[in-house]
């Protein structure tokens, strides 16, 4: 994804966040621009943009750097990653694992719990930018296959980003609609990505739900508008069944689950990475 | 005519129950991947629609039957094994408006299930299904007031919507009123979507809805045995039925605010009543009730500890007594002569009586009646003093190891000794009782003989009294023996428990010992490895000859270092001196450059410069005058001769000024040359100073030993 500051002066050191390179997995989408410090130039030079990824070879090559740097923007992304981990923990919770005889939670209980966790991610004005949704889905789901990511990125960067955004929205909205099967959601993300970038090999059965939601997103975010934020009003304007269901859930978020203390996150402006 | 005619519906040409209901309908929906929770879903739906659903059983039957068949069909279509989660969620929709309830489930089917769609209505009506899907439809059509079957052949997707009329009185009363409708959908979405209020089941207050059916405290009948108003124990008040527990929504961890959720606290309750699931609640300090309970249990623990101390004390005393008894038995057997013990029966009886009494006095705080005192005194007086004294004195000595044992091994041996002594005591007690019985029988027989021989009635009475006392004593001894047996059994039990505990401890110790041995072995292995490494290092280390050489080198280099340091100090001093010299030389050169000739020349130069400036100024004035003269010449009425004269004069003046200026220019050139010469001289002096400086830093000859310090300084 495009970003403004390709190089940072050495004075920016105090505000940069440090990340250990060995903790970065290959093909994981980056949450912010990644910089390394060039000693000779005395500058921080970007090596990866947001939503880009490292290949295993790149990671090996960059090993001597040991640490990489991220701008303070990453602080606004971390809540999404954290909530994704919590949501995953909820769906993987097995009450009988502790040796107790207990009934696993019912779908409606899981759906309720997930909405309580995920709902506050919507900004106080009930909008969300696709970049943050991508970060959520990247953490919540398994990583997309490396070869497919690589191929899609090298072929058409815009299409690659559209694939990432649409597939992430699919997962995020499915969770809102009470879909709580992680295997299905992983598959849904992969199928949606393939469908956008045009590498879908074969359709696995009849996927009515997927098609319904995919069509809605395709109509809401045509072409370049995929970078635009989505909110309750966008869904309320639609008359599709799945849009109505999303609206009913977002209304609950609006009335009882909005976190007013949660700062509005955006990739644009001074606090974002596109500020030029 | 069908009870729920299709004319009342908004749309049939799209999936979903919304088209079959009015605009103000509410549609409850949920998605499932397995059939594990369909019972709970039906429970929640029934709870939500309580009072609306006319026939709960029928509603549940329709829902479960549809779900079961939908799961089977979709499982088959997505080529999954039975029981596996579905590849695509099954979405259950339950819509309700003022007239009817619609239960809709859409699912994927295999192609062969969709053959003969045109005639499926007839087959269902005739109850002659051709496949499993039609069987489902046939069964559902029997229960539902109206059944709608939608099929999308191209997508291989169907939807079954069972509808129930809310008019309870007439529902399902007449089979003729039931209707079945088949809708075949086209590929394109022909109709626009319809509005309805969708509610996900998770958005319902399911805790409250599902808690409604549980037992409420208000519904419990009053107890027949009376209501206790005060003095209830805290434990009793804390015990509540499940139905009495109130759902405290504030205690639920997942509160919707991300910041409040810590990772280890975010859990989901698996049960229907969140108050029961401790995992889903946050415990924020003890409640007053819990504090009271804690106090109560603390008191209990203190009481039990006191009891344990008491029992320990009792055990110690019993051990002492038992040890004393065994010692007594031993001393008795050793103190008597072989012939004496059997020959003198009376003495035996007295001894037995005495020993048994001592034993009983030790075991029980037995209070004897005043009448018995003389008998005992007599017996004590008549008995030889040999056996009794040592027994009493030896008893604590024998019990001392057991009482004062601190180490557990010693305790264990003491326990074993005590157990052994219990057996002996029991044996002794039974022996004593048997012997006293024998003695009484013997005394009775002898008393008969004495009675016969003694005609004195006083003596006869005494004998009778004696025998009577003996009999009562016998009875008492029996009782005592029983008590002793019971206490012994108790002690035995205690000892066994103690033994268990000790064995456990021994086992733990063994385990610790084993671990220590293991760690010891490991450290030994490490030590050996270190030793090996050390050996290797030694092997790779240079031979002793080389080492001595290295030492010598080291010493030499240290000496050299010291000498170099000294030299460095000397050199630094010299540098200081040279610096001073340089400073003086520089001052001298300065004075040299400021010689009187130079100053005079400088003054001359300045003067000439000023003169040239003045000349320039006058020249300028003259030029102005010339111009004025020219202007005047141009003007009519001026004498040409005068003008010529003036011109000549001015020309001469100009020539003289020009000469002067040329001369001054030459002088200036000379002065500049002089300046450059002086500058070169100054440079030469500077070089000389530098040379001097370098000469001071030049290394000394090899013999002087200053071979390294200069390089560094340079």
Interface residues (C-beta under 8 A of the other chain):
Chain A: X79 X82 X83 X85 X86 X89 X90 X93 X95 X102 X103 X104 X105 X106 X107 X108 X109 X110 X111 X112 X113 X114 X115 X116 X117 X119 X120 X121 X177 X178 X179 X180 X181 X183 X184 X187 X204 X205 X206 X207 X208 X209 X210 X239 X240 X241 X244 X245 X248 X249 X252 X256 X257 X259 X261 X262
Chain B: X15 X16 X18 X29 X30 X31 X32 X33 X36 X37 X40 X41 X44 X77 X78 X79 X85 X87 X88 X89 X91 X106 X108 X155 X156 X157 X192 X193 X194 X195 X196 X197 X198 X199 X200 X201 X202 X203 X204 X206 X254 X255 X256 X257 X258 X259 X261 X263 X266 X267 X268 X269 X270 X271 X279
